[in-house]
Amino acid sequence: MSAPHLGPLPRLPADDRAMSPFTGYTRAHWEAAADGLLEAAWQWATPGSALLGLPGRPSSSGVRSDGLEGYARTFLAAAFRVAGARGADPRGWLGRYADGLAAGTRTPGRDDAESWPLIRDHTVAGQPMVESASVAIGLRLTRPWLWDRLDAAVQDRAEEWLRGALRHTPAPNNWYLFPYSVAGFLESVGRADAETARVRERARDLMEGWYRGRGWYQDGDGRAFDHYNGWALHLYPVLDARLAGEAELSAHYGARLRAHLESFTLLFGGDGAPIHFGRSLTYRFAAGAAVGLGALTGHTPLAPGASRRVISGALRYFLDRGATGDDGLLSLGWHGPHTATLQPYSGPASPYWASKAFVSLLAPADHPLWTATEEPAPSEGPDRVLALPEPGLLIQSTRADGIVRLHNHGSDHVRPHEGESAVRDDPLYGRQAYSTVTGPTAPANAADNQLAVVVGGVRSGRRAIRPLGAGGGEGWGWAASWHRPVFAEGAPMVPGLRVESVTVARGRYELRVHRVLGAPFGARVEQTGWATGPGSAVASALHGLHGWESRDEVRAPQGTAYTPWAVLPRLSAHAEGTVVLVSLASLSAEPEAAPLDAVLSGVNVDGDTVEVCWAEDAARTRIGFGPVTVTHG
């Protein structure tokens, strides 16, 4: 919590270390943070308050859509703020949003200073459909103080604009929850019909098909498991059911939220950082939205003080590290601005999906979320290794340095219609491992945490990831997957080339085992480790155990979200036919950590079977291929 702040914080109260010994933050800090972010954003409103045109490069959707995004996403923060205060609105936020609603819906689709863009299919400037959900939820939360006081004509215009979300095609993923939320609002104000019922039934059916178990949804029909689980796939249905008072749906979706938080809450480091993995990371502390919602609804495995420690830790982590610039606005990036973190759909107001974190303010001041003393976060307990077979993920946390690592053997961003050709590396999904203190290197740089096959001087990437299992026991765990190496230049694939990968995590150590099949004559293989920067408090180590011929370090001059430039260790070897490769990696901030060459007392590779003996306690880990089996004891 001691990192220097690079930009002006919202004006916050003094720390309260009695109630909040870990973060110093209380409910008053959350209210002040919401007000500060809103105040900065509203400096950029149009005269009629319909659009908030924040400065910066436009998104691919254009400046008018970006202005609507500014209105809608900040409205969400204001709605949570006022509804949580039971209508108290000393800064008059709702009056501004009421004026903006009236102006924006007066002549939607026109090219003037205030009109909102029409909601269309996701393939044709579809971003307004995303924003319609925030508008609808904001109106639903603040109904007694905003919607019910509008002129009937404005209400009718708002309904007609919102119904565009019901009549157009969403993107094939969490977007189906945007019309679902719009329909829920319309039904809540007595405007239900067959159209709203159909949209809600459609979304619920899709959610059932996307649910994979243990609280994890895939984001659409592919295998994307990332932060969208928390800030979309759980947030919308659980919040909707609560607002509607639907006990059966609350129990159904709430049980899944509780299961999700069993693993997801472990993905926040001791410094409060969320795991740096997946797309849309510029939403930052929105990662805590599901944690706050769980505390609000009771669908959580955490004590109230632990929930507050997680959400306040994430909020403070970013505010302390310059997420707001000199103008007080949330920047496009992670700590500060960071282009490599962004997607083409990100515009100046996109970071304000972080507003979802303020769902915690729906818990009133006397709620245990705010009255209980802070307790340690899950990652601040004993060292943990948790295998998640459903998404194909392996979580590894160490208490001594507060670092959480996520080993990815199941989540990619390849949609079913796309195939596997690699136009570019996808750093946010394709790497083997991610953490709360490091970010992936940019596509034009050497890739961190990657097993690459080099054919004709071209390095392969990993696109579609096919899980081969995950499991473990007390203090250890494993996950495995296979992929077809793909190449951005020349032939996209080599016939018969396949890589099978196993990660075994124990303490701070990562045993990385690969079997490469069908490597052509003249091929090489390379394994990289974690990318760290100059003067970093964390150290990256990578030690070859079997099959590797040389070790060096390579630079990533574009750096990561954590450092302006980075270095990463690399192992290399020639490969032909079938080869088995074994290495040991670590990412640690422990000053007295033992060198990797002293961690194992023995390594034996017999055909497709690998066995290692751990020096500390003589435990043995045995890995077999075809099929993958892992035992430890």
Solvent accessible surface area in square Angstrom, and as a share of the most:
residue,aa,sasa,rsa
1,M,60,0.27
2,S,110,0.71
3,A,32,0.25
4,P,103,0.65
5,H,64,0.29
6,L,129,0.64
7,G,8,0.07
8,P,57,0.36
9,L,66,0.33
10,P,13,0.08
11,R,179,0.66
12,L,45,0.22
13,P,58,0.36
14,A,92,0.71
15,D,62,0.32
16,D,48,0.25
17,R,106,0.39
18,A,87,0.67
19,M,60,0.27
20,S,0,0.00
21,P,62,0.39
22,F,63,0.26
23,T,0,0.00
24,G,0,0.00
25,Y,4,0.01
26,T,26,0.15
27,R,23,0.08
28,A,49,0.38
29,H,3,0.01
30,W,1,0.00
31,E,40,0.18
32,A,22,0.17
33,A,0,0.00
34,A,0,0.00
35,D,7,0.04
36,G,17,0.16
37,L,8,0.04
38,L,1,0.01
39,E,58,0.26
40,A,13,0.10
41,A,0,0.00
42,W,20,0.07
43,Q,129,0.57
44,W,106,0.37
45,A,33,0.25
46,T,32,0.19
47,P,134,0.84
48,G,24,0.23
49,S,16,0.10
50,A,0,0.00
51,L,14,0.07
52,L,0,0.00
53,G,41,0.39
54,L,15,0.07
55,P,60,0.38
56,G,59,0.56
57,R,109,0.40
58,P,70,0.44
59,S,11,0.07
60,S,90,0.58
61,S,33,0.21
62,G,28,0.27
63,V,109,0.62
64,R,56,0.20
65,S,7,0.04
66,D,12,0.06
67,G,2,0.02
68,L,0,0.00
69,E,2,0.01
70,G,0,0.00
71,Y,1,0.00
72,A,0,0.00
73,R,3,0.01
74,T,1,0.00
75,F,1,0.00
76,L,3,0.02
77,A,4,0.03
78,A,0,0.00
79,A,0,0.00
80,F,1,0.00
81,R,27,0.10
82,V,1,0.00
83,A,18,0.14
84,G,6,0.06
85,A,28,0.21
86,R,173,0.63
87,G,19,0.18
88,A,55,0.43
89,D,38,0.20
90,P,113,0.71
91,R,103,0.38
92,G,34,0.32
93,W,5,0.02
94,L,9,0.05
95,G,43,0.42
96,R,88,0.32
97,Y,0,0.00
98,A,20,0.16
99,D,86,0.45
100,G,0,0.00
101,L,1,0.01
102,A,19,0.15
103,A,11,0.08
104,G,0,0.00
105,T,2,0.01
106,R,140,0.51
107,T,37,0.22
108,P,45,0.28
109,G,44,0.42
110,R,153,0.56
111,D,136,0.70
112,D,59,0.31
113,A,64,0.49
114,E,30,0.14
115,S,1,0.01
116,W,0,0.00
117,P,21,0.13
118,L,92,0.46
119,I,6,0.03
120,R,116,0.42
121,D,47,0.24
122,H,61,0.27
123,T,102,0.59
124,V,67,0.38
125,A,59,0.46
126,G,5,0.05
127,Q,20,0.09
128,P,2,0.01
129,M,0,0.00
130,V,7,0.04
131,E,0,0.00
132,S,0,0.00
133,A,0,0.00
134,S,1,0.01
135,V,0,0.00
136,A,0,0.00
137,I,12,0.06
138,G,0,0.00
139,L,1,0.00
140,R,31,0.11
141,L,14,0.07
142,T,0,0.00
143,R,88,0.32
144,P,71,0.45
145,W,69,0.24
146,L,5,0.02
147,W,8,0.03
148,D,76,0.39
149,R,175,0.64
150,L,27,0.14
151,D,102,0.53
152,A,72,0.55
153,A,61,0.47
154,V,15,0.09
155,Q,27,0.12
156,D,74,0.38
157,R,64,0.24
158,A,0,0.00
159,E,29,0.13
160,E,105,0.47
161,W,10,0.03
162,L,1,0.00
163,R,14,0.05
164,G,11,0.11
165,A,0,0.00
166,L,12,0.06
167,R,125,0.46
168,H,64,0.28
169,T,69,0.40
170,P,2,0.02
171,A,11,0.09
172,P,67,0.42
173,N,22,0.11
174,N,1,0.00
175,W,40,0.14
176,Y,35,0.13
177,L,2,0.01
178,F,1,0.01
179,P,0,0.00
180,Y,2,0.01
181,S,7,0.04
182,V,0,0.00
183,A,0,0.00
184,G,2,0.02
185,F,0,0.00
186,L,0,0.00
187,E,59,0.26
188,S,39,0.25
189,V,18,0.11
190,G,70,0.67
191,R,53,0.19
192,A,62,0.48
193,D,67,0.35
194,A,77,0.60
195,E,27,0.12
196,T,0,0.00
197,A,54,0.42
198,R,145,0.53
199,V,4,0.03
200,R,10,0.04
201,E,109,0.49
202,R,77,0.28
203,A,1,0.01
204,R,63,0.23
205,D,93,0.48
206,L,55,0.27
207,M,1,0.01
208,E,80,0.36
209,G,45,0.43
210,W,9,0.03
211,Y,47,0.18
212,R,100,0.37
213,G,16,0.16
214,R,105,0.38
215,G,0,0.00
216,W,6,0.02
217,Y,1,0.00
218,Q,19,0.09
219,D,13,0.07
220,G,1,0.01
221,D,98,0.51
222,G,13,0.13
223,R,64,0.23
224,A,6,0.05
225,F,0,0.00
226,D,8,0.04
227,H,8,0.03
228,Y,9,0.03
229,N,1,0.00
230,G,1,0.01
231,W,3,0.01
232,A,0,0.00
233,L,0,0.00
234,H,2,0.01
235,L,3,0.01
236,Y,4,0.02
237,P,2,0.01
238,V,3,0.02
239,L,3,0.01
240,D,7,0.04
241,A,1,0.00
242,R,110,0.40
243,L,65,0.32
244,A,44,0.34
245,G,64,0.62
246,E,61,0.27
247,A,82,0.64
248,E,148,0.67
249,L,35,0.18
250,S,26,0.17
251,A,60,0.47
252,H,71,0.32
253,Y,4,0.02
254,G,0,0.00
255,A,61,0.47
256,R,28,0.10
257,L,0,0.00
258,R,102,0.37
259,A,31,0.24
260,H,0,0.00
261,L,0,0.00
262,E,100,0.45
263,S,2,0.02
264,F,5,0.02
265,T,2,0.01
266,L,1,0.01
267,L,5,0.03
268,F,2,0.01
269,G,2,0.02
270,G,21,0.20
271,D,38,0.20
272,G,3,0.03
273,A,0,0.00
274,P,1,0.01
275,I,3,0.02
276,H,3,0.01
277,F,5,0.02
278,G,0,0.00
279,R,23,0.08
280,S,1,0.01
281,L,2,0.01
282,T,2,0.01
283,Y,8,0.03
284,R,3,0.01
285,F,1,0.01
286,A,0,0.00
287,A,4,0.03
288,G,2,0.02
289,A,0,0.00
290,A,0,0.00
291,V,0,0.00
292,G,0,0.00
293,L,0,0.00
294,G,0,0.00
295,A,10,0.08
296,L,9,0.05
297,T,29,0.17
298,G,42,0.40
299,H,43,0.19
300,T,17,0.10
301,P,46,0.29
302,L,30,0.15
303,A,42,0.33
304,P,50,0.31
305,G,0,0.00
306,A,7,0.06
307,S,0,0.00
308,R,1,0.00
309,R,8,0.03
310,V,3,0.02
311,I,2,0.01
312,S,0,0.00
313,G,0,0.00
314,A,0,0.00
315,L,0,0.00
316,R,36,0.13
317,Y,4,0.01
318,F,0,0.00
319,L,0,0.00
320,D,12,0.06
321,R,31,0.11
322,G,6,0.06
323,A,0,0.00
324,T,1,0.00
325,G,25,0.24
326,D,133,0.69
327,D,77,0.40
328,G,16,0.15
329,L,12,0.06
330,L,6,0.03
331,S,21,0.14
332,L,27,0.13
333,G,0,0.00
334,W,3,0.01
335,H,36,0.16
336,G,15,0.15
337,P,113,0.71
338,H,36,0.16
339,T,109,0.63
340,A,54,0.42
341,T,3,0.01
342,L,29,0.14
343,Q,27,0.12
344,P,105,0.66
345,Y,63,0.24
346,S,1,0.00
347,G,0,0.00
348,P,13,0.08
349,A,1,0.00
350,S,1,0.01
351,P,0,0.00
352,Y,4,0.02
353,W,4,0.02
354,A,1,0.01
355,S,4,0.03
356,K,0,0.00
357,A,3,0.02
358,F,1,0.01
359,V,0,0.00
360,S,0,0.00
361,L,1,0.00
362,L,29,0.14
363,A,0,0.00
364,P,31,0.19
365,A,70,0.54
366,D,104,0.54
367,H,38,0.17
368,P,67,0.42
369,L,0,0.00
370,W,15,0.05
371,T,72,0.42
372,A,28,0.22
373,T,69,0.40
374,E,7,0.03
375,E,74,0.33
376,P,71,0.45
377,A,4,0.03
378,P,31,0.20
379,S,1,0.01
380,E,32,0.14
381,G,18,0.17
382,P,102,0.64
383,D,75,0.39
384,R,90,0.33
385,V,19,0.11
386,L,31,0.15
387,A,13,0.10
388,L,0,0.00
389,P,61,0.38
390,E,50,0.22
391,P,0,0.00
392,G,3,0.02
393,L,1,0.00
394,L,0,0.00
395,I,0,0.00
396,Q,0,0.00
397,S,1,0.01
398,T,3,0.02
399,R,152,0.55
400,A,81,0.63
401,D,31,0.16
402,G,13,0.13
403,I,1,0.00
404,V,0,0.00
405,R,0,0.00
406,L,1,0.01
407,H,2,0.01
408,N,0,0.00
409,H,0,0.00
410,G,0,0.00
411,S,0,0.00
412,D,8,0.04
413,H,57,0.25
414,V,19,0.11
415,R,103,0.37
416,P,94,0.59
417,H,138,0.62
418,E,60,0.27
419,G,41,0.39
420,E,23,0.10
421,S,63,0.41
422,A,8,0.06
423,V,128,0.74
424,R,157,0.57
425,D,36,0.19
426,D,33,0.17
427,P,18,0.11
428,L,13,0.06
429,Y,5,0.02
430,G,6,0.05
431,R,1,0.00
432,Q,11,0.05
433,A,2,0.01
434,Y,5,0.02
435,S,0,0.00
436,T,0,0.00
437,V,32,0.18
438,T,8,0.05
439,G,3,0.03
440,P,14,0.09
441,T,0,0.00
442,A,8,0.06
443,P,43,0.27
444,A,92,0.71
445,N,21,0.11
446,A,35,0.27
447,A,16,0.12
448,D,4,0.02
449,N,0,0.00
450,Q,20,0.09
451,L,10,0.05
452,A,3,0.02
453,V,0,0.00
454,V,16,0.09
455,V,42,0.24
456,G,79,0.76
457,G,60,0.58
458,V,36,0.21
459,R,120,0.44
460,S,5,0.03
461,G,13,0.12
462,R,14,0.05
463,R,39,0.14
464,A,14,0.11
465,I,2,0.01
466,R,65,0.24
467,P,48,0.30
468,L,62,0.31
469,G,29,0.28
470,A,15,0.12
471,G,20,0.19
472,G,47,0.45
473,G,38,0.36
474,E,174,0.78
475,G,39,0.38
476,W,28,0.10
477,G,1,0.01
478,W,32,0.11
479,A,0,0.00
480,A,0,0.00
481,S,1,0.01
482,W,36,0.13
483,H,5,0.02
484,R,96,0.35
485,P,2,0.01
486,V,1,0.00
487,F,9,0.04
488,A,62,0.48
489,E,115,0.52
490,G,75,0.72
491,A,71,0.55
492,P,72,0.45
493,M,66,0.29
494,V,32,0.19
495,P,128,0.80
496,G,65,0.63
497,L,6,0.03
498,R,72,0.26
499,V,0,0.00
500,E,9,0.04
501,S,5,0.03
502,V,1,0.01
503,T,2,0.01
504,V,1,0.00
505,A,0,0.00
506,R,45,0.17
507,G,27,0.26
508,R,21,0.07
509,Y,37,0.14
510,E,0,0.00
511,L,0,0.00
512,R,2,0.01
513,V,0,0.00
514,H,1,0.01
515,R,25,0.09
516,V,0,0.00
517,L,43,0.21
518,G,33,0.32
519,A,5,0.04
520,P,38,0.24
521,F,178,0.74
522,G,56,0.54
523,A,2,0.01
524,R,74,0.27
525,V,0,0.00
526,E,14,0.06
527,Q,0,0.00
528,T,9,0.05
529,G,0,0.00
530,W,2,0.01
531,A,3,0.02
532,T,15,0.09
533,G,14,0.13
534,P,70,0.44
535,G,89,0.85
536,S,49,0.32
537,A,92,0.71
538,V,20,0.12
539,A,65,0.50
540,S,25,0.16
541,A,32,0.25
542,L,5,0.02
543,H,61,0.27
544,G,25,0.24
545,L,42,0.21
546,H,74,0.33
547,G,37,0.36
548,W,33,0.11
549,E,109,0.49
550,S,61,0.40
551,R,118,0.43
552,D,60,0.31
553,E,108,0.48
554,V,22,0.13
555,R,160,0.59
556,A,0,0.00
557,P,97,0.61
558,Q,109,0.49
559,G,2,0.02
560,T,5,0.03
561,A,12,0.09
562,Y,51,0.19
563,T,17,0.10
564,P,108,0.68
565,W,85,0.30
566,A,0,0.00
567,V,38,0.22
568,L,1,0.00
569,P,4,0.03
570,R,43,0.16
571,L,4,0.02
572,S,9,0.06
573,A,0,0.00
574,H,117,0.52
575,A,6,0.04
576,E,104,0.47
577,G,32,0.31
578,T,76,0.44
579,V,34,0.20
580,V,15,0.09
581,L,3,0.01
582,V,0,0.00
583,S,0,0.00
584,L,0,0.00
585,A,0,0.00
586,S,2,0.01
587,L,0,0.00
588,S,6,0.04
589,A,37,0.29
590,E,57,0.25
591,P,126,0.79
592,E,159,0.71
593,A,36,0.28
594,A,48,0.37
595,P,88,0.56
596,L,13,0.07
597,D,98,0.51
598,A,58,0.45
599,V,14,0.08
600,L,20,0.10
601,S,78,0.50
602,G,31,0.30
603,V,53,0.31
604,N,89,0.45
605,V,37,0.21
606,D,102,0.53
607,G,56,0.54
608,D,56,0.29
609,T,33,0.19
610,V,1,0.00
611,E,49,0.22
612,V,1,0.01
613,C,15,0.09
614,W,6,0.02
615,A,52,0.40
616,E,162,0.73
617,D,77,0.40
618,A,66,0.51
619,A,13,0.10
620,R,125,0.46
621,T,1,0.01
622,R,119,0.43
623,I,0,0.00
624,G,8,0.08
625,F,16,0.07
626,G,58,0.56
627,P,112,0.71
628,V,19,0.11
629,T,71,0.41
630,V,17,0.10
631,T,82,0.47
632,H,44,0.20
633,G,73,0.71
